[in-house]
Amino acid sequence: MRMVLLIAALGATALAYAQQAGFSRRMLQDQNMSDPERHAVQVVAEFAPGVAAGRHTHPGEELGYVLEGTLQLEVAGQPPPTLNAGESFFIPTGVVHDGKNIGSGPAKVLATYIVKKGEPVASPAK
């Protein structure tokens, strides 16, 4: 029980930094991996029109799938692609990135993070 509460608290803390007006992450699940140093966190990120998540990194990989809307994905060192509903993306460990809703309606992304235990799932980029 104590471990469950710790994991829940870490997950909530890690996702809280990005809860800005017009952007939210809703936790779906947090599961231990077979690698005892990692866990998988799955969220739905929601963006209001014109809103960005904010430049950030993850202590592991991010696999994303656009559920709804149009997202411009800025990844350090790459030209920013425009992603529409039904398209997926991958962000390597520690790479600075940002997503912005460039459509006229809401955008939703299903994101799965395979990250190190004990570290925030996401941290603002410097």
N, C-alpha and C positions, 0 to 999 in steps of 0.2 A: 504494500500500500504506500509506504514511504517513497519508494522508487517511482511509482505512478505519479504521485504529487510532484516530485522533483522534475520529472519529464514534462509534465503539464506546465509547470512554472517556467521552465527553460523555454519551452515552445512559445508560450505567451509573451515572455520578455523579448525573445528574438524577433517575433513578428511585430511587436508594438512600435518599433522605431518608425516604420513606414506608414502608420495609420494617420495619414494627412488628409485634409479635405479632398474628397473626390477619389481617393484611393484606399482600398482596404484588402487585407488578406484574411480569408476565412479558413481556419484549420479544418481539414477533413480527417486526417489521421497522422499518427506518429508511430512508426514501427521500428523495432530493433532489426538490424541486418545480421546475416551470418558472420560478418566481420564484426567482432565485439567492439570495435572503435567507431563504428558508424551507425547511423539510423536514417530512415527514409521519412521525410516529412512531405505531406501532400496538402496543397492549399488551392483555393480558387481566389485569384486576384481579380479585383474589379476596378475598372478605371472609368471615371466620368469623361465625357468629351473634352479633349484638350489637356487632360491631366496626365502627368508622368509619375512613375513610382519614385524617382529620385535615384541618382547614381549610387550604386551599391555593389557589394561582392558577396560571395558565399564561400564557406569553408568546405566546399565540395561541389559536385556537379549539379546543374539544374537542367531538367528536361521539361519543356513547356509545349502546350498545345492550345491554340487560340480557339476558344469555344464560340465566341461571339465578337463581332466588330472588326476593327482595323487597328493594328498596332505597328508603330515604328520602333524597331529594336536597335538601339545603339550599343554596339559592342566595341570596346577599345581595340583600335588597330584594324577595324573592318568598315566597309561602307554600310550605312544603315539600311537593312532591307525593310520593306513593308510587308507585314504578315496579315493575312485575312483569316476569317473563320475556317477551320479545317486544316490549317498549316501548323507545323511544329518547328521547334528550335532547340538548340543545345548550347549551354554556356559552360565552359570549362571552369575548374576550380580557381577561385581567386581573381577572375577576370572582371574588371570594372564594366558595368553595363547599366542600361536604363531602358525602360519601355514607356512609350507614350501613346495614348489613344489619339489617333489623328482622324478618326471618323466623326460622324455627326451624332451617333448614338453611343450607348455604353459599350465597353469592351470587357470581355471576361477571358481569363487564361487559367487553365489547369496546369499548375506547376508542381513538379516533384523534385525534391532536393535530396541527394544522397550526400550527407554531410557528417563531419566529425562530431561525436558526442561531446557535450560539455561546452560547446562553442555556440554563439548566436547563429541562427540559421541565415541571417542576413545582417550586414553591417554597412553603414554609410561609407561611401568611397571618400578618400582624402584628396 
